[in-house]
Amino acid sequence: MHISGFHRRLLAPLAPFVLLATTLAANLSYAEPVIDQLASGARVSATNGCALLMVYFHVRVRYIGHFPQQHGEELRISLQPIDPSLLGQLRQVRREGVLVDDASLAGIQAVTVTLDDAAAVGPTLRIQFNRPVTYDVGQFGSFDSIAVALPRPGSSATCKVSDFANSNAVYPNGAARDTTPTAFSNRSKQDAGGSVSAANMKFIEASMDEARYAIKNGRYSEAIALLQKVLKFPENRYSADAQEMLGETRQRAGQIAQARADFEDYLRRYPNGDGTARVMQRLGRLSGGGNVTPSKADGSVGAEPRRDLGGIADRKDLSTWSMSGSISSFYIRDDSYNTLKDISIAPNPIADPDAHRLHQDTFLTNFDLYGTINSDQLKTKIKIAGSDEHRLQPDVPDTDRYGISTAYIETTLKEADVTARVGRQTRNTGGVIGRFDGGVVSWQANDMFRLNALGGATNWSRYDAPFKDGRYLYGASIDISKVVDGLDASVFAIQQNDRWLLDRRAVGAEFRYFNNNKTALGMIDYDVHFQRLNAAVLSGSWTFEDKSVLSGTIDYRRTPYLSSWNALQGQPFLTLFDMLKFNTQDEIRRYAIDRTPVFQFATASYSRPLNDTFQVNVDATVTRLSGTAPSGGVDGILPSGTEYYFSGQLLGTSVFRPGDIFSGAMRYANLADSHVYFADLNLSYPWNDDIRISPRFRAGYRDGKYIPLKETTVLPSLLIDYRWMKHLWLESEIGSKWIWSDAAGIRSTTKNLYVTLGLRSDFSTDGMYRCAGRLAPCSGVLFSAPQPDAQAVHDRLYYSDSPPNSEAPPVTPTFVLEGGARYWRNRGDNRYDYFADQTSTTRVSRLSYANLTSNSGEFFFRADARRGLIRNIFLKGYIGAGRIGGGRLYDEDFPPFVNLYSKTVSDSSGKLRYGSIDIGYNIYTDQLFRLGAFVGFLSWFEAVNANGCTQVGLNFACIPPLPRSLRLITERDRWSSFRIGAIVDFNVTERLRWTGEIALTSTSQRAQDTHYFTFGDDPAKGRGGGFQAETAMKYQVTDSLGIGVGLRWWHFNTHAVDLYGQLLKYRTDRYGVFAQASYRVNWGDFLIDQNDTP
């Protein structure tokens, strides 16, 4: 796959007083890291009736307040990046969905980040719940995350973020605990003291997950053993849950006396715990009802005792896995109409009253995939996030761009507490500036020190290929925990090279302070190569008892950070090595310093709740950007001067209807050249449980200081969020912007219309498998069946010599493979225009291959996984070939390159071959409908010969006609395409099925046009995009044999430059009907319950 380089075009700000960093980033974006996306993911953990939502970011952010304060169905958290200049470099979508792992544990419907260009304080994190809920918001441990604590569905616990910050906090309300042991107790007085190391906490977390899974599948003895291990550790945040789960599990297993003792132990230790009421009810039933019949895995009473598995359930070599993800696709359009009128000159009666410009016309598709594999020795994480940007504007050089923002695998050795992460990742500590391709190894030497080493290459954009610029980095850092209570620190050293040339060498340190109501961050970065201070930052916040928050930042930094690459700005060179041919290293060092201004920034904000309904926020910001010196033929930049920004905001909840959120804001900016005033009104209105409507109105006025400038801006918009199904959301926004400007006698009117329409879907799955030994590759993960009866039979076959039970339940396949043969009757058209140079200004000739009819045969297959870690993943493809005949070539040449217009006709014939391979995931499946998404690769080759020649134009070429036995031209084309698409299957009847598929392609073309009697071979290569679509009706004659008919259409547009530096624009189509026959086989059968649907 080819990933093109990318220089991002920044969106025009909605208001001109946005932080000066936006302008700064626009001027210096070449050397700044392109963030593309603010949030990196989120996950939920739960204990003792409370859940903790952690939202992670690619950049460090500071929490400055939230609303509503304590309770609601929707929560909005105001954030500010520690580096404010990064705001201007985020991706094009104003809102981005955040994938939440285990969202159901907290009852979370959706998490989004709003990137509002008009907001002076930064982005807003928006969290929607499936019920009214109380919550607590804060930061702890790191500035690249935000924490929200809330009760789990059905729980009435009071949950605080600070309780999760302390690993020894057992449950939220902080009740006193009695550690007196009782009969059958798994814990002693000695067990209750001491602390739990980070490595042991990871082991405890894994054991709790495995115990829950074992209970779910009826393996009670296995769950009891795991919970007993957890309870042998000193008191920690999982102890109460483990104690309650142990009693419940023993009750289900028929161990009544032990269960009663465990429940009594719980009440002694946690008299005010979240589970106290439940435990008292269970204990009362045990005391009054005598013996209780063992229950099913679902908890129902009266089931038959679970049959003995011969000790298999007591094995400790279990591993659990999970996989979750999301996919979204948005259509974005931004049109503008502009009229200009200079009142000092006479009007032009034929001027275009609406000069139209299309800024953006794009389909943007994003996907996220997160997976974990957890055992008692290892914990592995896999994360992939990427996007496809399909641009529909005419004459755009790259219609499709594919990017990967995150792609890494991380493994932790729990016993040694060593973590290694390899791939494309983001790191904001240790001197690393954002995203890079490489690896990080961390070792927790003891409770205080963690050692880190890293190596790799910088990555400025998700659209860049790995190691694209050859800028390699390596470094080391030491993290120091609990220097004093709540205070952590780090020191680092890092070096970055452009091959052998030193690019950056820096040392630095930072501290992070967290307690229940205060946070602080300090950071310094000094470049020892340039002998300049890169950055010094001090940021913090203080939450008072009345829930008001005071926060502030003082920031001094060079932007971008000093590096040798900064010297390239304004120079006619693409690389430093090109520049070294004309300049010395000392000159490059001086130019880099000259091209790097200093940005100074200070801000303070204060938020205070007035009552349960309203809250007020105020903030003030001052900025200054230094100038740059002229050198090396590049002009300098004047300093911006000091600029000031002030804003006040009133927030209200349940003003018009329970659950709504209202905001009104006033902003003022004193810029170097003007004064700006702005008003902003916004309402988020819950129409019903599934639909939320958000109208918004913004208006601004700008008054010039030194020039006669009057500018008025009005921006109305409407946003609609619709929760269509449990895991599917629709979002649409339509807005307009009017700007009326009068500058020095020139009046202009600009009208913008923007539309965003899209959908987002989440999915998740999990399971369990067994490993044969510590060093085994655990290939069983590919075949595991999560149903308890299936697991039992599998274990007997794998671990025991005894034969399985002859009365086996029904079977379902682990894999389904369908393959067959297909006949494709198709027709093709291939046309390209040939221009005089690399622009499309002057056309030289056009070759049109028309009616290229082919009879093609192909083999195809599709394999679906139905069980295990890769369930719902499918692999499909086809390979085919055919002969081409009956076509015509129309060869046109245009004046002035020929005296008279020429058009000749030739007979065409040839051959084609093609093949495709795709891997995908079934996002949604039920009895009637299946929706899948896939990525893949297509290779397509055609060779066409043109014989004979007849003139039908005005020229004298091919007069008299040349015979058909004479070959004049051969055109050879090969298209290599990366594709991303969706496939839908719908069962019309029990045996009749409709299938539809569409894929967008990013295409690389290699073409060779050979004219045997003129200039000979003319090779060319280029890029473009297009689509492939097909639909079919399939009939299942038997359970294995099927037949079908369908339609297929391929369409590509590509641009290429040939050997002579001339532009070629290709348009290629191939379409037709096909008939097929297929055969389906199943293998890897495991036994499952009767009611399990594959």
N, C-alpha and C positions, 0 to 999 in steps of 0.2 A: 504494500500500500504506500502510495506517495502522499505525504502531508506537506502542503505548501507552506512557505514562510508567510508571516502575517504581520502587518503594521496596522493596528486598530485605528479606525476612524471614531473619534469620540463623539458622543451625542451632543448636540447643541443644548446648552442649559435652558431650562424652562424659565429661569429668572436670572438676570445678569449679575446679581449679587451673591451667587453661590461662592463658597470659599475659594479664594484665589488659587488654591491648589488645583482646581479644575483647569484653569488657564495654564498654570505651570505644567501640568501633565500633558496638555495638548502640545506645548512647545517642545517638550523634552521627552516625548513618549518613546523615542527610539531606544533609549538606554534604561527606561524604567521597566520593571517587570509587569507584564500584563496579567492582571489577576483573573479576569474573565468571569469569575464566580466568587461570591463572598462566602457562602456557607459550604462546608465540606461534608456535613452529615450530622446525624443526631441519633441518640439511643436512649433507652429507658432501662433503669434497674429498679428493683422493688424489694422491699423488706418491711416486715411488721406493719402491713397495711398502708405503707407509704410508697410512693414512686418518685424517682428522681429523673427528670428529663435533662440531658446534657446536649446542648447544641454547640457544634464545633465550627470554627471559621478558618479560612485560609489566611487571614490576617488577625493581628491582635486588636481587640476591641475593648472599650471601656463602657461599663454599665452606668447610665446616667439617670435611670428612672423607669417606672412602668405604670401602666394604667389598664383597668381598674386596680386599686391598691391591693385588695384581699380576695375578691370573689367575683365570678362571672363565667360566662360561656366562651368569651374571647379575651385574650390577654395580649397587650401590645407593650413591647419592651424597646425603649429608646437606647441606641448604641452610638458610639463614636469611635472610629478607627484611631488607634494610637498614632498611626501615620496618616494624617488627613489627606495627603496628596494622592493616596490610593483610590479615593472616591471617584476620581475622574477616569479610572482605568477599568471599571467593572464592565461586565458584558452588557449586551444591548437590551435585554429584557428588564423592564422595571421591577418585576417580581420574579423570584425564583423559588420553586418548591424545594423543600428539604426532606430527604429520605429519613424516616424515623424507624430505627430498629426496635422491635417489640413495643410498638405504639399502643397496642391493645392493653398492655399492663397498666397504663395510666388513663385510658379512655381518650386518647388524643386523635382527633380527626385529621388535622392538617397543620403543618408548620411552613410558613412562608417568610421570605425576607423581602421587604419593599425598599427599592432603591429610588427614592424620590429626589429628583434633581433640585427641587425647590426647598428641600429641608436643610436648614442651616446646621442642624446638629448631627446629621448622618442618617444611616439606614434604620429601619424599624423592623423588629422581629415580631411576627404575628403568629399566635398559637390559638387554635380553635379546639375546643373540647366537645365531647358528645353529651355534656350535662353541665349544669352550673356547678362550680367547684371552687373551693378555697385553695390558695397557693401562696408560696413564698419564693421570692426571686433574689438571686445574688450571684456572686462570683467567688470561686475558691480554687486554689491550686494552680490556675493558669489564666492568662488574659486572652487566650484564643478560644474561650468557651463561655457559655452562660448556663446557669443552673436554675431549674424550676422544681421545687418540691411540692407535691400535692398528694392527697389521699387516693388510693386505688379505688376503682369502682366498687361500691358497696361498703367501703370503709368510712368511719367517722373520725379517723385519727387527725390530730393537729400536727402538720408536717413542716419542718424547718430545714432550710438549706444547710444551716450550721450543723445540724445533727448528722448529715451525711458527710460533712467535711471532716468529722472526727471518726476514724475507723472504729473506735471503741464505743461510739454512741449506739446503744442497742435499739432503742425505739424512741419515737419523736417526742413524746411528752415528758421524757426525762424522769420517769417515776423511779423511786428508790427500789432496790432489788434485794431480796433476801436470798442468800446463797446457801442456805441450810440444805444439805442433801437429804434424800429420803430413800426408802427401799426401792430397789431397781433403778435408782438414779444413775445416769451415765456420767455424772459430773461430781467432782469432789470440791471441797473448799479450796484446795490447792489449784484446781483448774480455773477458778474464778478470777485469780489475780493475774498480773502481768499484762503484756501487750502482745499483739499479733504482728509479725513481720509482713512486709509487702508480699513476699513470696508465698507465705502461708495464707494470706487473704485471697490470693489468686486460686490456691488449691481449694479453699473453702467455697468460693464462688462456683468453681467447676463442680464440686461435690453436690452443692445444692441444686444446680441445674440437672445433674444426672439423677438425683433422688426424685425430683419432680417428674422427670420423664419415666422413671421406673414405676412410680405410683400410678401414673396415667395408663401404663400398659400392664398393670396388675402384678408386677414383680416386687412383691412386698419385702421379702427377705433381703433382696439387694438394696432396696431403699433404706431399710432399717440399718444395715451395715454402713451405708454412706452417711446417714444422719448421726450415727454414733461417733463416727470419725470427726464430724464437724463439732460435736459437743465436747470432745476431748481438748479442744483448744481453749485458751483463755476467753473470757467474755468478749464478744464482738457484735457487730450489727446484725449478724445472721443467727445468733444464739437463740433468741426468742422464737423466731420462725421455725428453726430446726427442732426445738423442744415440742412445739405444738404439732408439727408434722409427724414427729416420731410417735406421739400418742395416737394420732389419727391412723397412722399406718399400722400400728400394732392392733388397734381396734379392728381394722379391716381384715387383718390376717388372723383374727380369732385369738390373739394373745391378750385376753381381757384384763388379767391381773397386772401385767406390765403396762398396758395402756392406762389403767386407772392410776398407777404410780407416776407415770410420766405426766399426766394431767395435773395431779396434785403437786408435783415438782414445779410445773409451770406457774401455778397459782402462788406458791411460796416465793418464787423468784420474781414474778412480774404481777403483783397484785393489781396494778393499774395499767397493764399492758393492753394493746389494741385487741388482742385475741382473748382477753379474759372472759368476756361474756360468752363467746363460743365455747371455750374450754369448760366453763361452768355448766353449760347446757349438756355437753357431751358427758361430763362426769356425772351429772344428775341422772341421765338416762342409764349410764352404766350401773350406778348404785341402785336404781329402782327397778331396772329391768333384768337384772341378772346377766346370764350369758347372752351375747349378741352373735347372731349368725354372721360368719365372714361375708364381706360384701364384694360386689363386682368392682372392676377398675373404675367404673363411673360413680361408685359410691352408693348404689342402690342396695337395699337389704333383702336377704332371702335367697341369694344366689347359691348355687351349689359350690362346695369348696373347690378351690382351684387345684387342678391335678398337679401332682408332683412332677418336677422337671429334672429329677435326678441330680440336683445340686447345680444345675447349669446357671440358675439365676444368681448364684452366689459368686460368680466370676467377677473380677475387678478390672478386666481389660476392656471396659466399655469406653466408647468415644461418642460424643454427641456433636451434631452439626446443625447449622442453620443457614438459611439463605434468604435474603430479602432484597428488594429493589424497587425501582420506579422508572417509568418512561413517560415523557411528556412531549407534546408537539404543539407548537404555536405558529400561527400565521400572523405576521407583523407587517403593517403597511403604514407609510408616512408620506403624505402628499403635501406639497405647498404650492400656493398661487401667489405671485408677487407682482405688484404694480408700482412703478416709479413715476414721479412727476416732478420736474424741475420748474418751479414757478417763475424762474427768471428767463425762460425761453418759451417760444410759442408752442402750443400743444400739437402733437402729431396725430392726425385723424385716423391713420391706418395702423397705429401701434396696437400690439396685442394686449387687450385689456386684462388678460389673466395669463401671465407668463408662468407656465407649469414646470414644476421640477419634482421628480420622484426621488425622495431621499432613501427610502427603504421599502422593499417588497420581498419578503423573506419568509420561508418556512424554517423554523428552528426546532430541531428535535434533540432532546437530551435524555440520556439514560444513566442510571446509577445501579450498581450491583454490589452488595456487601454480603460476605459469607464468613462463617467461623467454623472451626473444627476444634473441639475441646476434649482433652483427656486428662488423666491425673498427672501426666508428665509434660504435655505440650499444650499450648494454645496458639492457634493459627488464625490470622485474619486475612481476608482477601477483599480488596476494594477496587472497583473499576468505575470511572465516571467519564463520559464523553458526550460529544454533540455532533450533529450534522447541520450545517447551515446551507440551505438551498435557496439561492438568490434568483429572483425572477426578473430583475431589471434587464432591459435590453442592453447589449454590448458590454456586459460585465465579463472581464477576462476569466474569472473563476466562478462558475455558477454553483459549484458545490465545494464545500470545505469541510473536512472531517478533523475533529480535534479530540485529544484525550487530555483531560485535566488531572486525572488521578488514575494510576494503575500500579498497585503495589501488592506484595505479599509480605506479611509480618509473622514471625514465629517467636514465641517466648518459651524458653526452657524454664519451667516453674521452679524446679529444685535449685538450679544455679542462678536464677533470676537474670538471665541473659536474653536480650531481645535484639533481633535483627530484622530490618525492613529493607527491601530491595524493590526499586521501581521508580515510577514518577510520583513524587510526593511533595508536600509543602512543609516547610519548617521555618519558624520565626524566632528561633533562639540559636545560640552558638555562632552568631555572625552570618548565618544564611539569610539571604534576602528573598524569601518567598519560595517558589517552586524550583525543583531541580530533578534531574534524572540521576539516580545513583543508589547508594546504600548507606544505612546508619546502623551501627552496632552499639548497644548500651549494656552496661553491666552495673548492677546494684552491688557495690563492694560491701557496704554495710548499711545500717539504717540512716546514715548521714550522707554518704558520698555515692554518687552515680557517675561513672565514667562513660563518655560518648566519643565515638570516632565516626567520621563520615568522609565520603568521597563520591565524586560524580561530576556532572556538568550542568551549568545553568540552563534553565528553560524559561524563556520570556513569554511564550504563548502556547496555549493548548494546541494550536494548529502547527506548531513546529515539530519536526521529527526529532527523536532523541539525538543528542550530541550534535545538533545541526551546526552551531557556530564554533565548535571545538574549544569552548571556554570551560576548562576543567577546574574543579575546586577540591580541596581537601582541608580538613580541620579537625580539631579536638576541643572538647569542653568538659568541665567538671561541674556537676550540679551538687549544691550543698543544701541539705534539708535541715530545717529547724535550727538555724543559727541561734535564734532565740524563738520563743513561742510565736508561731505564725509567720516567721521570716525565713524565706529561702533565697539563695543566691546562686549565681553562675559566673564562671570566668571562661573565656574562650580565646582561641587563636585560629585564624583561617587564612588560607592563601588561594588565589585564583589566577590561573594562567591562560593566555591565549596561545595554545601550543607551548612554545618555549618562552614567549614574552610574558613578563610579569604584568598581571592585570590589576590585582588588588592583594594587599597583605595587611591584615588588621588584627588588633587585639582589643578586647573589651570585657565588660562585666555588666551584670544587671542584678537587681534585687526585686523580689516580689513579696509583698506583705498582705496577709489576709487574716482578719478576725471576724467576729460576728457582724460588725457594722462598719468596718473600715477596710479599704484596699489601697495599695500603693504600688507603683511600678517606677523603677529608676533604671536607666540604661545609658551606657556610654560606649562609643565605637570610635577607635582611633586608628588611622591608616599609617603604619610605620614606613611604608614605601613613599607616599606623598608627603608624609610628616604633616598631616592635617587632621583636624577633628572632623569625623564624619557625622556624628550625631550625639546629642545629649538630651535625654528626655526625662521628665518627671511628671507623673500622672497619678491621680488618686481620687477616691470618693469616700464620703462619710454619710452613713444613713443614721438619722436621729430617731429617738424613741417615737416621735409623732409621725414616722414614716417619710419625712421629708429627706431629700438627698441633695447634698452639696458635692460637686465634683469640679475638677479642673485639670488642666494640662499646660505645661510649659515645654516647648519643643524647639530645639535648635538643630538643624540638619542640613547637610548638602544634598541637593536633589537634582539628579540622581546621586547615589553614593559615588565617591571618587573611584574611577577605574580608568585604565588606559583607553578603553573603548570610547569614553566620552570625547576623546580627541577627534573622532570621526565626524562629529556633528558639524554640518556645514561644509564638509570636505567632499570632493568628487571620488571618494574611494569606498569600496564595499568592505574591505578588511584592513586590519592593521598592517598586514604584510604588503599590501599594495601601497599603503602610506609610507612604509619603511623604505621603499625604493627612492623616495624623494625627501624624506625627513629622518633625522637621527632620533634615537630613543629619548634623549634629553628634550628634544623639541616636542615629541609626542607627550612626554610627561608634563611639560609646561602648557601645551594646548589643552590637555585634559583638565588641568586646574583652572585654566581660563574659561572653559566651557561649562563649569559647574558652579552655579550660584548657590547662595545660602538662603534658606527659607526659615524664617522665625515666626513662631505661632504661639499664641497664648489664648486660652479660652476658660471660661468659668460658667457653670450652669447650676440652677437651683430649681428643684421641684418640690411642691408641697400640696398635700391633700387638704382641701378646704372642708369637706365633709364626705359622707359616703357616696355622694354623686359627682362632685366636681374636684378638679385638681388644676393647679396653675404651674406652669413652667416658664422660667426666664433664663436667658443666656446672653453672653457677650463674648465677642472674639476680636482679636487684633492680629493682623498679619503684616509681614514685611518681606519682600523679596529683593535680594541684592542684585546689582547688575553684573554683567560679565565683561571682561576686557577684550578689545579687538586684538586678534593675533592670527598668524597663519593664513591671511587672506579672508578671515571670517569677521564680519562686523560684530561689535559688542552689543549688549542689551542694556538699556537704561534701567535703573532700579525702579521698582513699582511705587515706592513710597509707603507710608503707613496707611492701612485701610482698616475700617472698623465695621463690625456687624453686630446688630442687636435684634433680639426677637422675644416675644411674649406669646404664650399659648394657654388657652383655657380648654380643658378636657372634661367631658361629662359622660356619664354612663346611665342608661335607663332613663333618658330625658324624655323621649317620645314613646318608647315602648321598652319593656324589660329586655335587657340584653343588647340594646343599641349602644353605639359609641359615637359621640359628637366631639369635634375639635374645631376651634377657631383660633387663628394666629395672625399676629401683626409683626412685620419684619421691616427693619430699616438698615441700609448699608451706606456708609460714607466711603465711596471709592475714590481713587486718585483723580478721576475725570468727571464724576457725577454723583448725584444722590439718588438712591433707589428706595421706593416705598412699596410694600407688598402686603396683600391681605389673602387669607386662605381659609375657606370654610369646607368642612368635610363631615359626612355622616355615613356611618356603617349601620344599616337598618336590616334587622332579621325579618324577612318577609314570612318565612316559616322555618321549620327545622332544617330544611335542605337548601333554601335560597336566601342569600344575603345581597342586598342592593346597596351600593355605595356611590351616591352622587357627590360631586365635588365642584367647587367654584373658586377660581383664583384670579386675582386682578393685581396689576402692578403699574407703577408710574416711575419714569426715569427722567431726571432733570440734569442737564449738563452744567458743569461748573465754569469751564473756560470757553466753550463753544455753544452756540445756540442749538440745543438739542432738547426735544420734547418727545417722549416715547411712552405709549400706553399699551399694556398687554392684558388680554383677557383669555382665560383658559377654563372652559367648562368641560366636564368629563363625567362618564357614568361607568361604573364597574359592577359586574354581576358575577357572583360565585354560586355555582349550582352543584350540590352533591348528588349526582345522578344515581349512583349505586354505592355500596359500602366502600369500594376501593377505586372509584372512578369519579373525578371531579371535572366539571366544565367551567371555564372562565372566559369572560368576554369583557372588553373595554372599548369604548368609543369616546373620542375626545376631539376637541378642536382648539386651535390657538389663533387669535387675531392680534396683530401688532400694527399699530398706527404710529408712524415716526415722521418727525419734521426736524431735519438736520441741515442747518445752513441754507435754508430755502429749498431743499429737496424733500418732497413728501413721498412716502412709500407706504404701501399697505401689504402686509404678508398674512396669508391665511393658510393654516396647516390643518390637515385632517389626519388623525392617526387611529388605527384600528388594530386591536389585538384579540385573537380568538384562538382558544386552544383547549386541550384536555390533558389530564395527568392521571396515571393509574399506578397503584402500588401493588406489590405481591410479596408473599413470603411463604416459606416452607421450612420444615425441620425434620430431623430423624435421628437414628442411632445405628451404630454398627460396632462390630467387634474386631479387634486385632489379634492375630495369632501370637504375637510376641512383641517385645519392645522395639526390635529392629525391623519388624515386618512392615511392608509398604501399605498395609491396611487397604488392600484392593477390595475388601468386602464392602467398603463404603459405596461402591458402584452398584451393588446388588441388594442392599438391605431392604427388608420389608418391615414397616413400622408397626404392623398389627401384631398383637401379642401371640395369637395362635401361630401365625406365620413364623414369628421369631422363635417360638418354642420348637417347631418342627425343624427349622433351619439349624438351631443349636444342636438338636439331637443328631441330625445328619452330619454336622461338622465336627462335633466334639465327642459323640458317644458311639459305641459299637452296637447298641441296641437298635432294632428296626423301628421305624416310625409307626404311629398308630394307623391301622388300616382304615379306620373311619375318618378320613381326612376331609376337611372342608373344601369348598371349590377353590380353583386356582385362578390366578390372574397373571398375565405375563409381565416380566420386568422390562422386556424390550419387544417392540413391534416393528417389523421391517416389511415395507411394501415396495416392490420393484416391478418393472415391466418394460415394455417396448412401446414406442410412439411413432406414428407417421405424421409429419408436418408438411402440409401443402401451403407454401408461403410465397409472397412477392416482396421484392425489395426495390428501394429507390435510394440512390447515393448521389448527392449533388455537392459540388464545391465551387466556390468563387475564388479566383486567383487575382491578387491585387499587386500594384506596382511596387509597394514597399510594405513596411510592417504596420501600416494603418489601413483602414477600410475606405480611404478617400477616393482612390482611382482604381477601377476594376479593369483588369487586363483581359481575362477570359473566364468562361464558366463551362464546366463539364458536368453533364447530367446523365447518370446511368439510370434508366427507367425500365419498369416492368421486368425486373430481374427475377424470373420465376424459378422456384426451386422445389424439388421433391426430396425431403430430408427424412432420415431415420435417426432415432435416438433411443438410448437406454436411460431410464430414470429410476430414482429410489428415494425413499424417505424412511428414516429410523427414528422412533420415539422411545424415550426412556420413561417408564411408568412408576419406578420405585427408586429409592436410594437418594444419595446426594445429588445426582444429576436428573432426578425425575422432573418431567415437564420440559426437558431439553430435547431438541430434535436436530437431526442432521439430514440434509437433503441435497440433491443435485441431479445433474443430467449431463450426458455427453452425446453429441450427434454430428452428422456430416451429410452433405448432399451435393448434387450437381445443379448448376445454374444454366438456364437457357432461355431463349425467346426474348432477350432484352434488347434495348437500343441505347446507344451513346449519342447524345446531342452535344457537340463541341462548338462553343460559341467564342468568337474573338471580337473585341470592341475597338473602334477607333479611339485615340489616334495611333494605337499600336499596330493597327492594320489600316490600309487605305479605305477599305469598304467593310461594312459589317459582314462577318462570315458565320454561317451555321451549317455544320455538316452532320450527317447521320451515318452511324455504323451499327452493324449487328454485334451483339454482346453475348458472351457465354463464359462459364467458369465453374468455380467450386467454392464451397464454404464448409467450415467446421467450427464447432463451438462447444463449450463446456462450462458448467457452473457448479459451485459448491457453497452451501450456506449452513450456518449454525444458528439456532434460534431457541427461544423460550416461549412456552405457552402461557401467556399472561392470564387468560381466563378460560375455564373449561367447565361445561356442564353436559347434560345428556343430549342437548340439541345444538349447542353452539361452542365453537372453539376459536380463540383469537391468539395468534402468535406473532412475535416480532423476531427479526433475524438480521444478521449481517453476513456478507459473503463476498465472493469473487467470481467474475465472469471473464472468460477469454473467448474472443470471437474473431475469426479470420476469414477474409474473402479475397479471392483472386479472380479478376474479370478481364477477359481479352476482348478488344474491339477489332473487328475485321471489316474490310471494305470501307468505302467512303463515298457519300453522295452530297453535293452542295445544294442546300435549300435556301441559302441567304443571297447576298448581293455580291459576294466575293467570287474570284475565279479559281480558288483552291478546289481540288477534287472535281474539276471539269476537264475532261470527261470523268465519270465516276470510276473509282478504283474497284477491282473485283473483290468479292467476299473471301476469296482464298488468300488474300494478302492481310497479314496481321500488322496493324499500325500502332496500337497502344495496349499496354497491360497495366492495370491498376491493382496494387496489392495493399490491403489495409488490415491492420491488427488492432483491435480495441481490447484493452485490459481495464476492467472496471471493478472498483470497490463499490458494493451496493448495501443499502440498508432499507428494510421494508417490513411489510406486515402481510399476514396470510390469514384468511377467514375460512372456516368450514361450518356449514349449516346442514343438519340432517333434515331434509324435506320430508322423507318417510323413513321407515325402518331400514330400507336398502338404498334409497336415492339420496345423494349428497351433492350439494353445491359447494364449490371452492372458488375463492377469489384471491388474487395476489397482486401486489404492486410494490415495486422497489425503485428508489431513487439511486442514481449512479453517479459516481465521480470517475471520469474516464480519461485514460491516457491512450493516445493514438499514435501509431507508427504507420506512415503511409509511404509508398514508393510508386511514383507515376513514371512509367517508361514510354517515351515516344521514340520508336525505333528509327525514324527517318528525319528527326530534327535534333533535339538537344540530349537525347538519351535518358539516363536515370536521373530522377529528381526526388531524393528522399526528403521527408519532412516528419516532424514529430510535434505533438501538441497536446493540449488538455481541454477538457470540457465536461459536460454532464448530460443527463437525460433521465429516462425512466424505462422500466420494463413492466408490462402488465399482462396478466392472463386470467382467464376464467374458464371453468369446466363444470360439467354435470357428469357425475360418476354413479354407476349402478353396480351394486354388489350382487353378482349372480349367485354366488355361494359365500360361505364365511371366508373363503380364501381368494376366490377368483372375482375380479371386477373389470368392467369396461367403462369407457367414457369418451366424451367429445368436448372440444373446447376451442377457444380463440386466444391468440397471443399477438402482442404488439411490442416491438422494441423501437425506441427513438433516441438518437444521440445527436447532440450539437457539440462540435469541437472546433478549436482554433489551433492552427499550426503555422510554423514558419519553416520554409524550405531551405535548401542548400544555398540559394541565392539571396536569402534574407527577405523573402517576399511572403506576405500573409496569405494563408488559405483558410477559408471558413467552410466547414463541412456540415451537412445536414443529412442524416442517415436514418432510414426507416426500413423495418422488415416486419411483416404482419401476415397472418394467415390462420387457417383452421387446422386442428389436429384431431386424431383419433388414437385411442390407446387401449391396451389391455395390461392388467397388473395382477400380481399374485402376492398374498400377504402371509407371512409366517410369524410365529411367536416363539420366544425362548426365554430361559431364565425364570421359569415359573416358581412362585412362592404361594403358599396357602394364605388365604385371607378370610375375613368374616363374610357371611352372606350379604350383609348390607353395605359392604365396601364397594364403592363405584370407582372403576379404574379411570 
